[in-house]
Amino acid sequence: MEKMSDAEGNNRLPWRRGCHPLMLAPMQGLTNRALRGLFVETVRPDVVFTEFVRVQAGARRVLPATGRAEVLGRSGGVPLVVQLIGADAEALVAAADMVQELGGEHLNINLGCPYGRMTGNSAGGALLRDPVGLAKLLARLRRHVEVGFSVKVRSGFDDPGQVLSLLPVFEDCGVDFLIIHPRTVVQKYSGPADHRITATAVRDSKLPVIANGDIFTVADAERVTAQTGAAGLMMGRGAIADPLLFKRLRGEYRAVSEPAERCRELREYLLALLPRYRDLFCGDQQILCKMKEVLSQVQEPDLAKPVRSLLRSRKLSFFVEQLAGLGDAAS
Ligand SMILES: Cc1cc2nc3c(=O)[nH]c(=O)nc-3n(C[C@H](O)[C@H](O)[C@H](O)COP(=O)(O)O)c2cc1C
């Protein structure tokens, strides 16, 4: 089968020809425009995504206000993919039109979110329960979407091989590329991501496939790339915990940092994020809560003690005071 690679002229892809893109994953509650802005300025992912933007039938606005702000958010020359989550075709078409009117250049549909209560039980990963309906929905959307169009999909709803049976659907619908997070929807985040599925999808699909799931270190990235031959990589939790992962993967920074160095890196990162969060969020308690959401993604055993202690802060001022001392010999 002839693979439609980026080198062959699909100019709707959000990455440069010949590049093996490293993408920052969409993460609800985390990859807001403040955090994306910091990543773009400091470690420059090749592609960034909005958090998912909810699209609901009968909603007062076609796109919620936060969604509009996300689309309009500048991304410093790094391609921004707007991710929509919804199940109603009319509402999604209207939202896609709106994103394009606002200047959005890349649209992505979420086919993975396992949390029904966030999405009205029928969107995200739940769309995989009805492959025929999904094919109709994607074909309909593609007719309206003149810009880049991609899907981010789990390996299946409850069958980890389901995504392989959907590859012809994605191709026939005119999807430009797909991102696979190889866990099923029912699995949520339990068990390891099974990149054997990604590897088979890369082999069997004409479309560029981006591998996502459990890439926390340079060694993980090398393993997934070798195992799958994917067109690029997407990092979520690993990148939020350690933005330098992008530089480590490009060989622009040491591959591994010693624990003391990691503490200092974490301190610099969170101190740089803080003023951006002060601009975006309201009041010390909300800012503290959002900073803790980021910090909670740091799961390295060597950092467990300082992270636990920061997470116990009840006041932003105390959090900042502790953070300022993180990585000092005495801390
Ligand atoms: C807190 C959180 C929020 C997430 N929000 C989104 C989202 O808005 N859209 C989406 O497609 N996936 C979302 N995901 C899934 C991630 O994009 C990614 O697929 C998953 O975390 C696996 O990649 P990782 O192992 O690199 O984190 C979210 C995951 C987490 C943990």
PDBQT file of the ligand as one rigid body, heavy atoms in Angstrom, charges set to zero:
ROOT
HETATM    1  C1  LIG A 401      -5.718  15.329  32.708  1.00  0.00    +0.000 C 
HETATM    2  C2  LIG A 401      -5.855  14.833  31.288  1.00  0.00    +0.000 A 
HETATM    3  C3  LIG A 401      -6.590  15.572  30.374  1.00  0.00    +0.000 A 
HETATM    4  C4  LIG A 401      -6.718  15.119  29.053  1.00  0.00    +0.000 A 
HETATM    5  N1  LIG A 401      -7.440  15.862  28.161  1.00  0.00    +0.000 NA
HETATM    6  C5  LIG A 401      -7.513  15.465  26.862  1.00  0.00    +0.000 A 
HETATM    7  C6  LIG A 401      -8.181  16.265  25.892  1.00  0.00    +0.000 A 
HETATM    8  O1  LIG A 401      -8.685  17.372  26.160  1.00  0.00    +0.000 OA
HETATM    9  N2  LIG A 401      -8.236  15.766  24.623  1.00  0.00    +0.000 N 
HETATM   10  C7  LIG A 401      -7.672  14.575  24.275  1.00  0.00    +0.000 A 
HETATM   11  O2  LIG A 401      -7.742  14.167  23.106  1.00  0.00    +0.000 OA
HETATM   12  N3  LIG A 401      -7.030  13.815  25.162  1.00  0.00    +0.000 NA
HETATM   13  C8  LIG A 401      -6.919  14.247  26.435  1.00  0.00    +0.000 A 
HETATM   14  N4  LIG A 401      -6.217  13.498  27.324  1.00  0.00    +0.000 N 
HETATM   15  C9  LIG A 401      -5.461  12.330  26.847  1.00  0.00    +0.000 C 
HETATM   16  C10 LIG A 401      -4.025  12.761  26.433  1.00  0.00    +0.000 C 
HETATM   17  O3  LIG A 401      -4.049  13.666  25.358  1.00  0.00    +0.000 OA
HETATM   18  C11 LIG A 401      -3.178  11.534  26.024  1.00  0.00    +0.000 C 
HETATM   19  O4  LIG A 401      -3.815  10.896  24.956  1.00  0.00    +0.000 OA
HETATM   20  C12 LIG A 401      -3.020  10.537  27.163  1.00  0.00    +0.000 C 
HETATM   21  O5  LIG A 401      -2.688  11.193  28.372  1.00  0.00    +0.000 OA
HETATM   22  C13 LIG A 401      -1.912   9.513  26.834  1.00  0.00    +0.000 C 
HETATM   23  O6  LIG A 401      -0.711  10.171  26.528  1.00  0.00    +0.000 OA
HETATM   24  P1  LIG A 401       0.464  10.363  27.633  1.00  0.00    +0.000 P 
HETATM   25  O7  LIG A 401       0.799   8.998  28.153  1.00  0.00    +0.000 OA
HETATM   26  O8  LIG A 401       1.590  11.010  26.847  1.00  0.00    +0.000 OA
HETATM   27  O9  LIG A 401      -0.078  11.237  28.706  1.00  0.00    +0.000 OA
HETATM   28  C14 LIG A 401      -6.093  13.915  28.648  1.00  0.00    +0.000 A 
HETATM   29  C15 LIG A 401      -5.366  13.191  29.584  1.00  0.00    +0.000 A 
HETATM   30  C16 LIG A 401      -5.237  13.618  30.886  1.00  0.00    +0.000 A 
HETATM   31  C17 LIG A 401      -4.427  12.787  31.858  1.00  0.00    +0.000 C 
ENDROOT
TORSDOF 0
